Amino acid sequence: MLTNLQQQPADALLALIKLHNADPRADKIDLGVGVYRTGQGDTPVFTAVKAAEKRLVETQDSKAYLGPEGDMGFVTALMPHVFGREDPTTQGILQAGRIEGMQTPGGTGSLRLALAMVKKAQVRRVWMGVPSWPNHAQICADLGLELKTFNHATPEGAADIAALRAAVAEAGEGDAFLLHGCCHNPTGIDYTDAHWDEIAGLFAGNKVLPVLDLAYQGLGAGMDEDAYGVRRVLAAVPEALVAYSCDKNFGLYRDRTGALYVMMADAAQLPAAMSNAHALARANWSQPPDHGAAAARIVLEDKALTAQWLDELDTMRERMRQVRARLAAAGKTGGVDLTPLGGQNGLFSIIPFTPEQVQAMRERHGIYFAGSGRINVAGLTVGNIDRFIAAVADVTG
Ligand SMILES: Cc1ncc(COP(=O)(O)O)c(C=O)c1O
């Protein structure tokens, strides 16, 4: 019976890793894989996380099951960073106990759970700006959710608020909207604060359910700045889901560390909603992996380690800002303009290469990135950025 299964297309990014690995050129550049890299090209374990892991190994006296909700100490300790300790926008919600969370296997697990809840709650359709992270559409398809799309960005490189406005007007009550909280993947183009103010009103006025994906908090403009949209939307609507990933901002990628937060109109409605989230988790992975969340909890519960973690995050963000500033300073490069990359956020941006130009970047210059033209700016360093800019000029000129 298993021979009924049809061959699936290879994951394009995994295929790209293979191509890059097989390239013998010493000065090849990998801008494909979605992880942060230092100026030396490494993806190290955060010092704060290393210290927490050491403490964890020394003090953990059991690995007995925790339950489908995972490490609730982690989930609770993360909340002030996501929703704001003293942010007047969300203070009322927190004081009323309207938000509850649970640990999930990474942001992907959180999104899977959020969208499974959406499905179970009989939401008719999920709306999403495109292009988006490919797994969003994949999860919706796997769950049998109808996906409706609208343009995320204008050809000029701004967030397309008019497209979102039109989508909300067409959607109406009973539909869900899946939005990136910050550091949009793949475009790097985020809604501005003024856009978020409008979006919050649009969602509230049209009774749609927001599903907010916050996978890169702290990698854009800052921890509070990157949560602006999430907090504004939550303050305006009765119900929302927030899918959170610690895999980037704690560098925990393979430890699969994330959380799902559920906001209800009334705290009394939370037990029923969370019982569904727990049951769905039980049927999917039973319990999330412990290690990453336990390490993050230790960081978050310790003032000095929290300060160190935030410091390390500042360094990452600053480095990406410098790379973006250097690209923007190159301005018009061959046939493309790199200026907009300076104002974009997070790990990713799209350069409008043709498929032939993507191919030429690989073959002539040993520079690897997705066929969509999405580059990981953290793959650029003082040592290779000039060569990258020259290569862009060469293939697009
Ligand atoms: C937009 C977005 N959401 C969610 C995720 C999930 O991250 P993870 O499952 O690695 O925590 C990613 C990862 O690349 C992402 O880009």
The ligand as an ORCA input file, in Angstrom:
! r2SCAN-3c Opt
* xyz 0 1
  C       8.183     33.025      9.493
  C       8.594     31.831     10.269
  N       7.762     31.305     11.169
  C       8.085     30.236     11.891
  C       9.302     29.610     11.735
  C       9.559     28.380     12.577
  O      10.727     28.326     13.236
  P      11.179     27.067     14.082
  O      10.193     25.960     13.844
  O      12.537     26.717     13.586
  O      11.152     27.508     15.486
  C      10.212     30.108     10.806
  C      11.495     29.449     10.596
  O      12.209     29.612      9.673
  C       9.848     31.245     10.060
  O      10.672     31.783      9.148
*
